[in-house]
Amino acid sequence: MPPAAAPWVVLKFGGTSVATVERWGTIASLAERRRAEGLRPLVVCSALSGISNRLEEMLALAVEDRHETVLAEIRERHLELGAALGLEAEDLLGGDLEELSRLALAASLLREAGPRLKARVLAFGELMSTRLGAAFVSSRGLPTAWLDARSCLLAREDPRIGARAYLSATCEHDLDEDLLERLAGEPAAVVLTQGFIARNAA
């Protein structure tokens, strides 16, 4: 059965399940098994275990211009995993790491980090783990497309909670025919995306 015609199956993995080479090997094997069963895996992954907390800590320290050490630790954690996975992690994550550094600098200059900035910063945990994961699963001979969940999920506007909605969002869940068509047109055998992040209408 060609990939586009196969029914989807969602595989969801949390932080400890994406934090080591061995765990990513398990993810790749499970995706291959589902594919062999005639299903098309949509793999949803969290940030590496502990990284969301470290990103939050980094942002709090950035307001006091004391964030560089934690930022370097976050960078090193991802580059070390990428190297262990046999990937050119600097090439894969360079853009994300640069933007993360710029956002931390913005918080340092502004001396504040509101919900909108915090949401942007926290998203990098999921974005970076899934970039590594998609490249690794592909390297195992299972073509895998990286999908930015923010291009698929739209957070509902809720004027009752204002800016707090950036950190406590609910998404539209009606059937999205455009998204189904987009996914059906993706030639890769596996699609790998993020949990916990979305976009708003702004």
Buried (B, 14 or more C-beta within 10 A) or exposed (E): EEBEEBEEBEBEBEBEBBBBEEBBBBBBEBBBEBBEEEBBBBBBBBBBBBBBEBBBBBBBBBBEEEBBEBBEBBBEBBBEBBEBBEBEBEEBBEEBBEBBBEBBBBBBEEEEBEBBBBBBBBBBBBBBBBBBBBBBBBEBEBBBBBBBBBEBBBBEEEEEEEEEBBEEBEEEEEEBEEEEEEBEEBEBBBBBBBBBBBBBEE
